[in-house]
Amino acid sequence: MDADDKSTVVRPVRIARGRNPGEVACLEVVVGRAKGRKLVLLTGSTLIGRTSGAELVLDDDGVSRRHAKLVIGDEGVVNIIDLDSTNGTFLNGARVDMAVVREGDRIQIGPDVTLRFGHWPAQAVAPDDGVADDPVTRAAAAGLSKRELEVALLVAEGLTTEEIGAKLFISPRTVSTHLTRIYERLGLPSRSALARYVVERGLVRAR
């Protein structure tokens, strides 16, 4: 059965918006092997650790496979939760099991990795790839059709398959077909990965 069929319950994903228009919530690696990397965050849970299934994969020494997770609610409240890691999770220097994270806070993952939580302009996390500053042109460069771009943008807004179909006047099965093609063309495994791709590649500016 198609993972996006009507009988399947899909949890909506949304880019965690910033405090100001055009901003998105991000984690930035400020100390560690991945220094400089920024990860656009979604509402819901973001897993941090060594496992390949984590949204933020860190291969530094002292990082547990499932080290911690960052949870952002629909109202924008952010929590960091330690997942019984071996070397601990620290917020602004204090070891925590769970704590509220605010703008500019530093999260230490084990002994060698430090992250910073903040809000960046969407343009700041999109690569400077020389593609014209136009969503349709960028979509074409990524191998997407105009319709596939429309579907991808609505996924990033958190709409379900049925809601996307109603908005575009197409059937849910057609939406599922578009999603399957999008995943194959972009090499993405899930809706959450697609939502991040939309913002990180500059296909649309955060509102």
Sequence and secondary structure as in RCSB ss.txt:
>XXXX:A:sequence
MDADDKSTVVRPVRIARGRNPGEVACLEVVVGRAKGRKLVLLTGSTLIGRTSGAELVLDDDGVSRRHAKLVIGDE
GVVNIIDLDSTNGTFLNGARVDMAVVREGDRIQIGPDVTLRFGHWPAQAVAPDDGVADDPVTRAAAAGLSKRELE
VALLVAEGLTTEEIGAKLFISPRTVSTHLTRIYERLGLPSRSALARYVVERGLVRAR
>XXXX:A:secstr
  TTSTTS      B B SSTTEEEEEEEEESTTTT EEE BSEEEEEESSTTSSEE  STT  TT EEEEE TT
  EEEEE S SS EEETTEEESEEE  TT EEEETTTEEEEEEEEEHHHHS      S HHHHHHHTT  HHHHH
HHHHHHTT  HHHHHHHHTS HHHHHHHHHHHHHHHT  SHHHHHHHHHHTTSS   
